Structure formats: C-alpha cells, structure tokens
Amino acid sequence: MSEWVPVRFLCTLLRQVREHGQDPTAVTRAAGLDFDPADSGHPRWRAEVTALEYSRVYQQVVRRLQDGVFGPLQSNIAAGEAFRMMCYCIISCATLELALQRAVEFYATFFEADSQLLMERESERVYLGYRQSGGDAQVPLVASAYGLSLWHRFLGWLCGRPLALEQVEFRGPAPEDAGKYQLLFQCPLRFDCRRDRIGFSRACLDWPVVQNDHTLQEFLSTAPYQLLVMEAAPEGENLAAQVRALLGHDFRRGGLDLDSVARALGMSAPTLRRRLRAEGTSFQVIKDEARCEAARLALERPDLPVTAVAEQLGFTDASAFHRAFRKWTGQTPGQYRARRRPGRG
C-alpha cells in the first residue's frame, strides 16, 4: 500500500457515521478535509487522500462512535473492540507463530465460526485468512484485498520487518483490473478459491515479536496510519524501512538504540551502519525522521498537551522538543497545531 488511499474508503467510514445517526460533515471538518468525499462534483474533490488524511478521519470516527473497528473491512472479524482487544492479548507473545495462535484462539472464543481467523499450514507455507462458509454473501473484492493487505502489514509491524507473501487467494472471480491487486501484494494471486487468505513461508513463524505495550498504544492511537505507509517489500530490499518499522512512534524511553535494532534484524551494528550507508541514509537520520513523524501524528490530537507530546518523544523538557521540532519542520509545535486546526482557510 502507498501513502495514498482511495476516497471510497473514506466514504465507507462516513457511511458508518451516518448509520449511527451522526453528521459526516462534522467528521470531515474536524479532520481538516476541505471537501465532501461523497460529492464528486465538489470543486476540491479528489479520487485519493493521503494516508494521514484517512487516518485523521478514521480517528474522528473512532472517537465519535467509541468503537475500535480496524478499518472498513466489511467483515465481522474486525467488529467492535475485537481487533484492539486481540492486540493486547498477543503483544506479549515471543514469536509470530504464538501471536497468530493466540489471535486465532481469541476470535474462536468470542465470535461465531464465520467471523473467525483461520491459520492453515500446507507444506512449507502457512496461510492466514477468514473462516467464511462457502454459501455466505461475498465480500466485495476490493474490501477483501484491503483487509488482507492490512493484516499482511500488521504481521510485518509486529515483527518489525516486511513479510514477503508467496500467494494470496480470493473467493471472488478474477477482476478485469487484476494488475492493481498484483501490485498491492507483489506475489501470485489466485481467484475462485475456498476463502480469502494470505500465504507466506513457514519460516516466518519463528520471527520474534519486537513490539511492546508502549508501541502498541501508539499504534492503536494512530491506526491505521502506520500500516498504510508501511513498506511491503520482501526482507532485505529496503533495510531503512525495516529500521523505521522497528523504531515505531514511541520514544518515551529514548527509543531503540543502534545495537538493539541490529540485534532484532540479526546483524551486527557495523553491518547495519554499512548497509544503511549503501542505501544513502543512516540510523540517526531514520530515527530523527521517525520522531518527527511521531510528533506530527501526536500533535494532530487536540486532546494531547504539547508537554505530553514532548514526553512521548523522549524529551526531558518541552523547550528541547520545541527546538527539535522547529529544526525538523521550520515551525514550532504550536504553529503546526494551529495550522492543522479544522476550519482554517
């Protein structure tokens, strides 16, 4: 997935708001959008929005509906607080295999069969998908693809590195524009299958889960932004993206240092420095970019004081955060927040 999201996904979110008796216009205004996503005749209408714009609308919907729906997947698998609670259940697992087993158990305990996750091992490959029965209503292909893509990126986020897919299967027939789905998953696709699911190497099950309670809280507070912009390239193609995923957005304890990141990636610190240099960057540059992005996301939340943002970013005092943020963006935190305030312009 890229930093752009089709506007139809915004419309799906706003439809939920309308169905709950609330005003979608209030949501878009609070999120800082300057057009109505449902009105293609609006002079400022766009077919796509940025991942950050989508995430702002998503967070506004979450606050208004007091719901933890993980994206517009049109599937009971993500209904209510299910995804959020499942995250808290698996975050302490040591490996991806244990995390997936616990996730499957979570949905099996609290949901009907058609709303459960299913993990299947076949030879050297493992599949994760939805346990739909063959006779139930078909979910639109675009919604299935969006949901599977977010699960794919979520597994990569848990382990701090992109997870290379080997195959993706859909229950629906092949669409005329199958190329865009091929681009999304970067692996062979199959259609008219038993269920919607992603397949990857069983070796990935041994990957350690590198996220923790603190990074999970920040992940949920900005969801689904991190997944929308997360690199999906196979391991080794973009080391900087893997480092960025490991760093996350929580720096309250100073964040991970070079040695910790190198260990998580299975290499020495000198090797990590050398490979990042070959990609034209460095650990410090990536960490500064991650802290700047985290600061921007935190400042989008009007309920969070600047002092709390500074603490979240690992600064010992607010003045140090002000200086760093001005260096990164050319603005003070207050100026940035004021310019993002809904209703300006």
Residue pairs with C-beta under 8 A, 6 or more apart in sequence:
1 51
1 149
1 153
1 184
1 227
1 228
1 229
1 230
1 232
2 51
2 228
2 229
3 50
3 51
3 52
3 228
3 229
4 48
4 49
4 50
4 51
5 48
5 49
5 50
5 51
5 53
5 54
5 228
6 47
6 48
7 37
7 45
7 46
7 47
7 48
7 49
8 142
9 54
9 71
9 72
9 146
10 37
10 49
10 54
10 57
11 37
11 38
12 72
12 74
13 27
13 57
13 58
13 61
13 72
14 24
14 27
14 28
14 37
14 38
14 57
14 61
15 24
16 61
16 65
16 69
16 72
17 23
17 24
17 27
17 61
17 64
17 65
18 24
20 64
20 65
22 64
22 65
24 38
25 36
27 57
27 60
27 61
27 64
28 35
28 36
28 37
28 57
29 342
29 343
30 60
30 342
31 53
31 56
31 57
31 59
31 60
31 342
32 53
32 56
32 340
32 341
32 342
33 49
33 53
33 56
33 57
34 44
34 345
35 42
35 43
35 44
35 45
35 46
36 42
36 45
37 45
37 49
39 45
49 57
51 225
51 228
51 229
52 225
52 296
52 297
52 300
54 224
54 225
54 228
55 222
55 223
55 224
55 225
55 228
55 297
56 300
58 71
58 223
58 224
59 221
59 222
59 300
59 301
61 67
61 69
62 68
62 69
67 80
67 81
68 80
68 81
68 82
68 83
68 84
68 85
68 220
69 78
69 79
69 80
69 83
70 78
70 82
70 83
70 84
70 150
70 223
70 224
71 78
71 146
71 147
71 150
71 223
71 224
72 143
72 146
73 143
73 146
73 147
73 150
74 139
74 140
74 143
74 147
75 115
75 130
75 139
75 143
75 147
76 111
76 112
76 114
76 115
77 107
77 111
77 115
77 116
77 117
77 130
77 147
78 147
79 115
82 106
82 107
82 110
82 111
84 220
85 106
86 103
86 106
86 107
87 216
87 219
87 220
88 216
89 102
89 103
89 106
90 98
90 99
90 100
90 102
90 103
90 106
90 158
90 209
91 209
91 211
91 212
91 213
91 216
92 213
93 99
93 102
93 209
94 208
94 209
95 205
95 206
95 207
95 208
95 209
96 155
96 158
96 159
96 204
96 205
96 206
96 207
96 208
96 209
97 205
97 206
98 209
99 158
99 209
100 119
100 128
100 155
100 205
101 119
103 117
104 116
104 117
104 118
104 119
107 115
107 116
107 117
108 116
113 131
113 133
114 131
114 132
114 133
114 136
115 131
116 130
116 131
117 128
117 129
117 130
117 131
118 127
118 128
118 129
118 130
118 131
118 195
118 197
119 126
119 127
119 128
120 126
120 127
120 129
120 197
121 127
121 202
122 199
124 201
124 202
124 203
125 166
125 167
125 199
125 200
125 201
125 202
126 199
126 200
126 201
126 202
126 204
126 205
127 169
127 197
127 198
127 199
128 151
128 155
128 197
128 198
129 148
129 169
129 195
129 196
129 197
129 198
130 195
130 196
130 197
131 195
132 139
132 171
132 195
132 196
134 194
138 171
138 172
139 147
139 171
139 172
139 196
140 172
141 170
141 172
141 175
141 181
144 170
144 171
144 172
144 196
145 170
145 181
145 184
145 185
147 196
148 168
148 185
148 196
148 197
148 198
149 184
149 185
149 232
150 224
150 227
151 198
152 163
152 165
152 185
152 198
152 232
153 227
153 230
153 232
154 227
155 163
155 204
156 162
156 163
156 230
156 232
156 245
157 211
157 219
157 226
157 227
157 230
157 245
158 209
158 210
158 211
159 204
159 207
159 208
159 209
159 210
160 210
160 211
160 242
160 245
160 246
160 264
160 265
161 207
161 235
161 242
161 245
161 246
161 265
162 230
162 231
162 232
162 233
162 234
162 235
162 237
162 238
162 241
162 242
162 245
163 200
163 204
163 235
164 187
164 200
164 201
164 234
164 235
165 185
165 186
165 187
165 198
165 199
165 200
166 187
166 188
166 199
166 200
166 201
167 187
167 188
167 189
167 190
167 198
167 199
168 181
168 185
168 187
168 188
168 189
168 190
168 197
168 198
168 199
169 189
169 190
169 191
169 193
169 194
169 195
169 196
169 197
169 199
170 189
170 190
170 191
170 192
170 193
170 196
171 192
171 193
171 194
171 195
171 196
172 191
172 192
173 191
173 192
174 189
174 191
174 192
175 181
178 189
181 189
182 189
185 198
185 232
186 232
186 233
186 234
208 264
210 246
210 264
211 219
211 248
214 250
214 252
214 253
215 248
215 249
215 250
217 250
218 248
218 249
218 250
218 294
218 312
219 226
219 248
219 249
221 301
222 249
222 297
225 297
226 248
226 249
230 241
230 245
231 238
231 241
231 242
231 244
231 245
233 241
235 242
238 279
239 265
239 272
239 275
239 276
239 279
240 276
240 279
240 281
240 286
242 265
243 261
243 265
243 272
243 276
243 283
243 286
244 286
244 289
244 290
246 256
246 261
246 264
246 265
247 255
247 256
247 261
247 286
247 287
247 290
248 290
248 294
249 290
249 293
249 294
249 297
249 298
250 294
250 312
251 290
251 291
251 294
251 312
251 313
251 314
252 311
252 312
252 313
252 314
253 314
254 314
255 287
255 290
255 291
255 314
256 264
258 269
258 272
258 273
258 283
259 269
261 272
261 283
262 268
262 269
262 271
262 272
265 272
267 275
272 283
273 282
273 283
276 282
276 283
276 286
288 328
291 313
291 314
291 324
291 328
292 325
292 328
292 329
294 312
294 313
295 309
295 313
295 321
295 325
295 328
295 333
296 329
296 336
298 304
298 308
298 309
298 312
298 313
299 306
299 309
299 333
299 336
299 337
299 340
300 340
302 337
302 341
306 318
306 321
306 333
306 334
306 337
307 318
309 321
309 333
310 317
310 318
310 320
310 321
310 322
313 321
313 324
315 321
315 324
321 333
322 332
322 333
325 331
325 332
325 333
325 336
326 332
329 336
331 339
338 344
